[in-house]
């Protein structure tokens, strides 16, 4: 027997024991996301998950489940709070009914560009983080959608032309917009939007070019009005109990990767904004800004909604708005 064989055998055994120890310590986190795998938010989430898995040497593996396949969009936050899943992503303003502050990024015409959106988030982040912490949640990162526009099946020249339309709502702000415009709000998650349009459950909605492109809405709708109403954010968050079980080094790695994911996702959103609108037009939709009369009517609705939000949000909401306006 070679004298080296025991050494080699010992090294193999030692390596196997080390791998077994790592495997025993490894955590696997399932990450539900509401949007289709083709959506840039989900793609960004997958890159984040992969980077965490690699950077931690497999100590923490994150597996993304897109398209509402693990939990539907309206179930995700509750699932994370209760520990049914350790991490997830959701539209922040979808929770405005439980706390008005979650809807700060959906106040119409308050922040209408990526630059303004970044400033508004900087002003709001400390309050939102504290609010989530009180709900047993840890905020990791957020990424804005491109500016929101209006989708219709016909030409719209003024707000009165919207009366009676079935309007897909995805949060309380969009539902209120529908009410003020004389439309019928219908709560529909993104994953069900294509079917809702095809079956006539909805025939109009407000969203970014991204949603229109992902759902091929040109198959049912004809007009998109680029009104830059607001830039809502998706946020990625963790159950605090699951977070506290991670060691300090792993938490630091996740925080670092989350920062990069926020920067990369925001850059991708900005890069794709005009491309999405180009794709809508290329597929036959009429893409245009709102006419003078329509824009004036929308801004009047926006002023009403902003006033209502401010009253409900109280001093905390006003502090956010004041801090945001001070940055301009």
C-alpha positions as CSV (number, residue, x, y, z in Angstrom):
1,X,0.0,0.0,0.0
2,X,1.3,3.4,-0.8
3,X,2.2,5.6,2.2
4,X,0.2,8.4,0.5
5,X,-3.0,6.4,0.4
6,X,-4.0,6.9,4.0
7,X,-3.4,10.6,3.6
8,X,-5.5,10.8,0.5
9,X,-8.2,8.7,2.1
10,X,-8.2,10.9,5.1
11,X,-8.4,14.0,3.0
12,X,-11.4,12.6,1.2
13,X,-13.1,11.6,4.4
14,X,-12.4,15.0,5.9
15,X,-13.8,16.8,2.8
16,X,-16.9,14.6,2.9
17,X,-17.4,15.4,6.6
18,X,-17.0,19.2,5.9
19,X,-19.6,19.0,3.0
20,X,-21.9,17.1,5.3
21,X,-21.6,19.8,7.9
22,X,-22.3,22.5,5.4
23,X,-25.3,20.6,4.1
24,X,-26.6,20.2,7.7
25,X,-26.4,23.9,8.2
26,X,-27.8,24.9,4.8
27,X,-31.1,26.7,4.6
28,X,-33.5,26.6,1.7
29,X,-35.9,29.5,1.3
30,X,-38.8,29.3,-1.1
31,X,-39.6,32.8,-2.6
32,X,-43.1,33.4,-4.0
33,X,-43.5,36.2,-6.6
34,X,-46.7,37.3,-8.2
35,X,-45.5,38.1,-11.7
36,X,-44.7,35.9,-14.7
37,X,-41.3,34.4,-15.1
38,X,-40.8,36.7,-18.2
39,X,-41.4,39.9,-16.1
40,X,-38.3,41.9,-15.3
41,X,-39.1,41.9,-11.5
42,X,-39.2,38.1,-11.5
43,X,-36.0,37.9,-13.5
44,X,-34.3,40.3,-11.1
45,X,-35.6,38.2,-8.2
46,X,-34.1,35.1,-9.7
47,X,-30.7,36.8,-10.2
48,X,-30.9,37.9,-6.6
49,X,-31.7,34.4,-5.4
50,X,-28.9,32.9,-7.4
51,X,-26.4,35.5,-6.2
52,X,-27.3,34.8,-2.6
53,X,-26.9,31.0,-3.1
54,X,-23.5,31.5,-4.7
55,X,-22.2,34.2,-2.3
56,X,-23.1,32.1,0.7
57,X,-21.5,29.0,-0.7
58,X,-24.9,27.2,-0.7
59,X,-25.4,28.0,3.0
60,X,-28.6,29.8,2.1
61,X,-30.4,28.7,-1.1
62,X,-33.3,30.8,-2.4
63,X,-35.7,29.3,-4.9
64,X,-38.0,31.6,-6.8
65,X,-41.6,30.6,-7.6
66,X,-43.0,33.1,-10.1
67,X,-46.4,33.8,-11.5
68,X,-48.3,33.3,-8.3
69,X,-47.5,29.5,-8.5
70,X,-46.7,29.1,-4.8
71,X,-49.0,31.8,-3.3
72,X,-51.3,34.1,-5.2
73,X,-50.3,37.8,-5.1
74,X,-52.8,38.8,-2.5
75,X,-51.7,35.9,-0.3
76,X,-47.9,36.5,-0.3
77,X,-47.5,39.0,2.4
78,X,-49.6,37.0,4.9
79,X,-47.7,33.9,4.0
80,X,-44.4,35.6,4.8
81,X,-45.7,37.1,8.1
82,X,-47.0,33.8,9.3
83,X,-43.9,31.8,8.3
84,X,-45.5,29.8,5.6
85,X,-42.7,31.0,3.4
86,X,-39.6,32.9,4.6
87,X,-39.2,35.4,1.8
88,X,-41.3,36.9,-0.9
89,X,-42.1,39.8,-3.2
90,X,-45.3,41.9,-3.4
91,X,-46.5,45.2,-4.8
92,X,-46.1,47.6,-1.8
93,X,-49.2,49.7,-2.5
94,X,-51.3,46.5,-2.5
95,X,-51.4,46.8,1.3
96,X,-52.7,50.4,1.4
97,X,-56.0,49.1,2.9
98,X,-54.2,47.9,6.0
99,X,-51.9,50.9,6.3
100,X,-52.3,54.1,4.2
101,X,-48.5,54.7,4.2
102,X,-48.0,51.7,2.0
103,X,-49.7,53.7,-0.8
104,X,-47.3,56.6,-0.8
105,X,-45.8,55.6,-4.2
106,X,-49.3,55.5,-5.8
107,X,-50.4,59.1,-5.0
108,X,-51.3,60.3,-8.5
109,X,-48.8,62.8,-10.1
110,X,-46.7,63.1,-7.0
111,X,-43.6,61.4,-8.3
112,X,-43.8,60.9,-12.1
113,X,-40.2,60.1,-13.1
114,X,-37.6,57.6,-12.0
115,X,-35.6,60.5,-10.4
116,X,-38.6,61.7,-8.4
117,X,-39.5,58.1,-7.5
118,X,-36.0,57.6,-6.0
119,X,-36.4,60.7,-3.9
120,X,-39.9,59.8,-2.7
121,X,-38.6,56.3,-1.7
122,X,-35.6,57.9,0.2
123,X,-38.1,60.0,2.1
124,X,-40.5,57.1,2.8
125,X,-38.1,54.2,3.4
126,X,-37.4,54.7,7.2
127,X,-41.2,54.9,7.9
128,X,-42.0,51.9,5.7
129,X,-39.2,49.8,7.2
130,X,-40.4,50.6,10.8
131,X,-44.0,49.7,9.8
132,X,-42.9,46.4,8.3
133,X,-40.7,45.6,11.3
134,X,-43.8,45.9,13.5
135,X,-45.4,43.3,11.4
136,X,-42.6,40.8,11.8
137,X,-41.1,41.6,8.4
138,X,-37.6,42.7,7.3
139,X,-37.4,44.9,4.2
140,X,-34.6,43.8,1.8
141,X,-35.0,45.9,-1.4
142,X,-37.5,47.6,-3.7
143,X,-37.7,48.2,-7.5
144,X,-40.0,50.7,-9.2
145,X,-42.2,49.8,-12.1
146,X,-42.0,52.1,-15.2
147,X,-44.5,55.0,-15.1
148,X,-48.2,54.0,-15.1
149,X,-50.4,54.7,-18.1
150,X,-54.0,53.9,-19.1
151,X,-55.2,51.0,-21.3
152,X,-58.5,51.1,-23.1
153,X,-60.4,49.3,-25.9
154,X,-61.5,52.6,-27.5
155,X,-60.3,56.2,-27.9
156,X,-60.6,58.3,-24.8
157,X,-60.6,62.1,-25.1
158,X,-62.0,63.1,-21.7
159,X,-62.7,61.5,-18.3
160,X,-66.4,61.3,-19.2
161,X,-65.5,58.8,-22.0
162,X,-64.5,56.3,-19.3
163,X,-67.9,56.1,-17.6
164,X,-69.2,52.6,-17.2
165,X,-66.0,50.8,-18.2
166,X,-64.9,47.7,-16.2
167,X,-61.5,48.8,-14.8
168,X,-59.0,46.3,-13.4
169,X,-57.8,47.5,-10.0
170,X,-54.7,46.2,-8.3
171,X,-54.8,48.4,-5.1
172,X,-57.1,50.8,-3.4
173,X,-55.6,53.8,-5.3
174,X,-56.6,52.2,-8.7
175,X,-60.0,51.3,-7.3
176,X,-60.5,54.9,-6.2
177,X,-59.3,56.2,-9.6
178,X,-62.0,54.1,-11.2
179,X,-64.7,55.3,-8.9
180,X,-63.9,59.0,-9.5
181,X,-63.8,58.5,-13.2
182,X,-67.2,56.7,-13.2
183,X,-65.8,53.3,-14.0
184,X,-66.5,49.9,-12.3
185,X,-63.4,48.7,-10.4
186,X,-62.7,45.0,-10.5
187,X,-59.9,43.6,-8.3
188,X,-57.7,41.4,-10.5
189,X,-54.2,40.1,-9.9
190,X,-51.7,40.4,-12.7
191,X,-51.6,36.6,-13.2
192,X,-55.4,36.7,-14.1
193,X,-55.3,39.8,-16.2
194,X,-55.2,38.1,-19.6
195,X,-58.1,35.9,-18.9
196,X,-60.1,38.8,-17.4
197,X,-59.6,40.9,-20.6
198,X,-60.4,37.9,-22.9
199,X,-63.7,37.2,-21.0
200,X,-64.8,40.8,-20.6
201,X,-64.5,40.8,-16.9
202,X,-62.3,44.0,-17.4
203,X,-61.8,46.2,-20.5
204,X,-59.5,48.9,-19.2
205,X,-56.8,49.3,-16.6
206,X,-53.8,51.4,-15.4
207,X,-50.3,49.9,-15.4
208,X,-46.9,50.2,-16.9
209,X,-45.9,49.1,-20.4
210,X,-44.4,46.1,-18.8
211,X,-47.7,44.6,-17.8
212,X,-49.2,45.3,-21.2
213,X,-46.3,43.6,-22.9
214,X,-46.1,40.6,-20.6
215,X,-49.8,40.0,-21.0
216,X,-50.0,40.8,-24.7
217,X,-53.0,43.0,-24.1
218,X,-53.0,44.2,-27.7
219,X,-55.0,41.0,-28.3
220,X,-58.0,42.7,-26.6
221,X,-57.2,46.4,-26.2
222,X,-56.4,49.2,-28.7
223,X,-55.2,52.3,-26.9
224,X,-52.5,53.2,-24.3
225,X,-52.3,56.7,-22.9
226,X,-48.8,57.6,-21.5
227,X,-49.8,59.7,-18.5
228,X,-46.9,59.0,-16.0
229,X,-49.4,58.7,-13.2
230,X,-47.0,57.2,-10.7
231,X,-44.2,54.6,-10.3
232,X,-45.3,51.9,-7.8
233,X,-42.7,49.7,-6.2
234,X,-42.4,46.0,-5.7
235,X,-40.6,45.1,-2.5
236,X,-38.8,41.9,-1.3
237,X,-39.2,41.1,2.3
238,X,-38.3,38.4,4.9
239,X,-40.0,36.9,7.9
240,X,-38.1,38.3,10.9
241,X,-38.0,35.0,12.7
242,X,-36.3,33.3,9.6
243,X,-34.0,36.3,9.3
244,X,-32.9,36.1,12.9
245,X,-32.0,32.5,12.5
246,X,-29.3,33.4,9.9
247,X,-25.8,34.1,11.3
248,X,-24.4,37.6,11.0
249,X,-22.2,36.9,8.0
250,X,-25.1,35.4,6.0
251,X,-27.3,38.4,6.8
252,X,-24.6,40.8,5.7
253,X,-24.2,38.9,2.4
254,X,-28.0,39.0,1.8
255,X,-28.1,42.7,2.5
256,X,-25.2,43.3,0.1
257,X,-26.8,41.3,-2.7
258,X,-30.1,43.0,-2.0
259,X,-28.5,46.4,-2.5
260,X,-27.2,45.3,-5.9
261,X,-30.5,43.8,-6.8
262,X,-32.3,47.1,-6.1
263,X,-29.8,49.0,-8.3
264,X,-29.9,46.5,-11.1
265,X,-33.7,46.2,-11.0
266,X,-34.2,49.9,-11.1
267,X,-31.7,50.4,-14.0
268,X,-33.5,47.6,-15.9
269,X,-36.9,49.2,-15.3
270,X,-35.7,52.5,-16.6
271,X,-34.0,50.9,-19.5
272,X,-37.1,49.0,-20.5
273,X,-39.7,51.7,-20.0
274,X,-39.7,53.1,-23.6
275,X,-38.9,49.7,-25.1
276,X,-42.2,48.3,-23.7
277,X,-44.2,51.2,-25.2
278,X,-42.4,50.6,-28.5
279,X,-43.5,46.9,-28.3
280,X,-47.1,47.9,-27.6
281,X,-47.1,50.1,-30.7
282,X,-45.3,47.5,-32.8
283,X,-48.1,45.1,-32.0
284,X,-50.8,47.5,-33.2
285,X,-51.8,49.5,-30.1
286,X,-52.1,53.3,-30.5
287,X,-49.6,54.7,-27.9
288,X,-49.9,58.4,-27.2
289,X,-49.9,61.0,-24.5
290,X,-53.2,62.1,-23.0
291,X,-54.9,65.0,-24.8
292,X,-55.3,68.3,-23.0
293,X,-58.9,67.7,-21.8
294,X,-58.1,64.1,-20.6
295,X,-55.0,65.2,-18.8
296,X,-56.8,68.1,-17.1
297,X,-59.5,65.7,-15.9
298,X,-57.0,63.1,-14.7
299,X,-55.1,65.8,-12.8
300,X,-58.3,66.9,-11.1
301,X,-58.9,63.3,-10.0
302,X,-55.3,63.1,-8.9
303,X,-55.6,66.2,-6.7
304,X,-58.7,64.7,-5.0
305,X,-56.9,61.4,-4.4
306,X,-53.8,63.2,-3.1
307,X,-55.9,65.2,-0.6
308,X,-57.7,62.1,0.6
309,X,-54.4,60.2,1.0
310,X,-52.9,63.1,3.0
311,X,-55.8,63.3,5.4
312,X,-55.7,59.5,6.1
313,X,-51.9,59.4,6.3
314,X,-51.8,62.1,9.0
315,X,-48.6,63.5,10.4
316,X,-46.4,60.5,9.3
317,X,-47.6,60.8,5.7
318,X,-47.1,64.6,5.8
319,X,-43.6,64.2,7.1
320,X,-42.8,61.9,4.1
321,X,-44.3,64.4,1.6
322,X,-42.4,67.3,3.2
323,X,-39.1,65.4,3.1
324,X,-39.7,64.5,-0.5
325,X,-40.6,68.1,-1.6
326,X,-37.5,69.4,0.3
327,X,-35.3,67.3,-2.0
328,X,-36.5,69.0,-5.2
